[in-house]
């Protein structure tokens, strides 16, 4: 695994720990936000790859 991927994984795990520490209602909103962020990254990555 590259160093960049490891840093990304570590950042994601850190975000997940913060979400899990929140009360249920806030946790649900935080998971929605995280999902949207990850979806945007994935879809943005596809768009960038198709432009190359």
Residue pairs with C-beta under 8 A, 6 or more apart in sequence:
1 9
15 34
16 34
18 30
19 27
19 30
19 31
19 34
20 27
22 30
